[in-house]
């Protein structure tokens, strides 16, 4: 595919996705996911409420006495809020987010086909298990990169604030974008082509190899807002220089960014797969 035709295709993917912005069912699914994640965040924020206290304190105690104790005191509460919420969100995400994204991809698929019924596929129990498995594998890869790479580079980064900044704000975000690039099409492949779990991962890699630049820039634009909120939300800086409660609002902004990213992720990739299917 030539450069001009590739750019035109890239633009069409975004235009076709934007044309579906009035699809209420798609937004309803995404807003439901947002609402669940917000409830988990708010429970950590307002953990002293009788509604949340027992659950949140039992959860934080799993991480050890010292961090759990620090979370119950001001301003340690806000310093540790992203940490505890991040792990809780990951667990909730593994259970439901893959299913919701699969549902969103199916709704996009039906709209692109202008079909409402079974001709555009059914949402079965087996499909939901594959979506959970796909999301679990993807999250394990992301967690592995997030945990192993800092340890691997630690001797090189030690004592150099510039190298640490380049690693945290340059290399790690790039790694996450590359991971998404490689596995960008896994969930919509399960919907459009009804692939097996590992077949969907294989198809995603094949589509990436045929469309490396389209895939990379799709992943980059999809992740740009979530990455921005993640990088800007430095609890130590916010607590020391601003109102500590800004940490909560930054995390909430990150959830809004995730909602928008998921809309464009499922919309653009499903549209590309529909064209591949045709």
N, C-alpha and C positions, 0 to 999 in steps of 0.2 A: 504494500500500500504506500503510495507516495505521500510526501509531507503535507501537501495541500489537501488531498483527500482525507488524510488522517486527521488533520485539524478540523475539517468540515464535519467528519463523523463525530469527533469529540464534542463539538458545539451542538450537533443535533441531539446527542444523548442528553445534554443538559436542558435543551429546549423542550424535548419530549417529556422529560421529567417535570419541568416547571408547568407544563400544560395540565398535569394531573394534580395541581396544587389545590383544586377544589374538591378532591376526593375525600369525602367525610369519613369513610370507613378506615382509610389509611391513617388519617390523623387521629381517629379514635383509638386505634391500636397503639400508636406511638405515644399518645398522651396517657393512656393507661399504664404503659411501661414507665413513662416519666413520673406518674403519680406514685407508683410503687417505690421507685428509687428515691423520690422526694420524701416519702413517709419514713424510709430507712434513715435518710439524712436528718430529718427533723427529730426523729427519736433520739439520735445521737446528740443533736444540738440541745434539745430540751429534755435531757435524760432524767432530770430531777422530778419530772411529772410522774404521778402515780401510774399513769398509763404505760410508761416506758421504763421506769427505774429498774425493776427486777430483771427484765429481759436484757437491758443494755449492760447493767453491771455484771450479770452472769456471763454475757458475751465478752466484755473487756477483761474479765478475770482469767479467761483462757490464755491471755497473752502474758501473764505473770503479774505478780503483786505490785511491782514498781510502776510499770506503765499504767496499770489499772488504777492505782492510787493517784498517779499524776493527772489522769483524766478527770478525776472528781474535784480538782482544785483549779481555781482561776489564777493565771491565764493558761495553765497546762491543758485545760479542757480544749482550748482552741489550737494549741500547738499540736495536740494529738488527734484532733477531730479528723483531719484528712486521712490519717493512718488507719484508725479504727473503721471509719466509714468506707474507706477504699477496700478493705478486706471484706466487709459486710456486703458491699455492692457487688464485689466479684462473686461471692457465693450465690447471691440472689440472681445475678446475671447468668451464671451457669445453669441454673434451674429453669429460668423463664425467658431470657433475652433471645436465645437462639430461636425459640418457638415463635416469639412475637415478630422477629425479623423475617422468619419464614412466612408467617401470615401476611406481613406487609409485602413481601416479594410476590406472594400469590395474588394479592389484591392488585398490585401493579400489573402482573402478568395478565390477569383477566381484563383489565382496562386496555392494555395494549392490544389484546386480541379482540376487544369489544365483545367479550363473552362473560356471562354471569354464572353459568352452571358448571357441570362436571367436565365439559369440554376443555376447560382450563385447569382441570385437576381438582382433586379432593384433598382435604386436610385430614389425614388418617393418623391413628395411633403410631403406626410404624414410621410415618414421616416425622412425627414429633420426636420420636426417639433418635432418629438420625440427626435432626436439627440440634437436639441437646448434645449429642456426641460431637457434632461438628464444632459447636460453640465451645465445648469443653476442650477439645484439642487445640483450637485457636488460642484460647485463653491460657492454656498451659504453655504454649510456645511464647506468648507475650510475657508471661510471668518468668519463664526460664531466662529469656533475654534480659528482663529487668533485674533479675537477681544475680545471674552469672557474669554478665558483662562488667558491672561495677567492680566485682571481686577480681575479675581477670585483669582489669586495667588499674587497679588500686596502686600497685608499685610505681607505675608510670605517672599517675596523677598526684601522688603524695607530695605535698610541699609546693605545689604550683597552682595557685588560684586561677590562672589563665587556662591551663590545661583542664582543670576541673570544670570551668565554665564552658569550654569548648565541648567537653564530653557531655555535660548535662544538657546544654542548650543546642548542641549541634549533632553529635554522633548518635545519642540515644533516640531523639525524635526521628532521625533518619532511619535507624534500625526498625522502629515501629512502623514507619511508612512503608519500608521495604517488605516487612512481614505482611502488612495488609495488601500490598501490591501482589504478592505471590498467591494469596488466598482470598482475593477480592471476590471471586465468583463462586465460592463454595456453596453458600446458602442459596443463591438463586439457581445454581445448577441442580440442587436437590428438588427445587420446585419446577423448573422448566423442563428438565430432561429426566427427572425422577431417577437420578444416578444413585448408586450405592454410596455409602459414606466415604469410602476411600476413592471411589470413582469420581466423586465430586471434587476431591482434592486434586486428583490427577487432571481432571478437566480444567480446573482453575489454572494449574501450572501450564497446560498446553495453550490456553487462551492468552495467558501472559506472554508466552514465548512468541505467539503470533502478533501480539499487540503490546509490546513492552512499554512504549512511550505513552500510549493511551492509558494503560493500566496504572503506570506510575503517577501520571498527573491526575487521574481520577482519585487515586488513593490520597495523594497530597492535598487536593482540594477538599476531599471529604474529611480529612483529619485536621485541617488547619485550625478550625475553631476549637475543637476539644484540646488539641495540643497547646494552643495559646493560653487557655484557661489553666491547664495543668502547669505550664511553665511559669505563669504569672502568680499562681497561688503558692507563695513561699510563706508558710506560717511564721517562721522566725522573724522575717522582715516585717510582715503585717502586724504581728503582735508587738514588736518593739517600736515601730514607727507610726502605726495607724491604729484604728479601732479594731481590737481583736475579733469582734463579731463579723468583720469584713471577710474572714476566712469562710464562715458559713455562706455568705452571699456569693463568694467566688465559686464555692462548690455547687451552689444552686445554679449559677450561670453555666458551669460546666455541664450540668444535666440538660439545660436548654440547648447547649451546643451539641450534645450527644443526640438529642431528639432531631435536630436539623440534619446532622451528619447521617443518621440512620435513614432519614427520608431520602436524601440524595444518593446514599450508598445503594439501597435496594432499588431505587428508581432508575439510576443510570445503568447499573449492572444487569438488571432484569431486561432493560430495553436492549442492551447489547446482545444478550443471549437470545432474545426473541428474533433479532436480525440474523444471528447465527443459525437458529432453528429454521428460519425461512430459507 
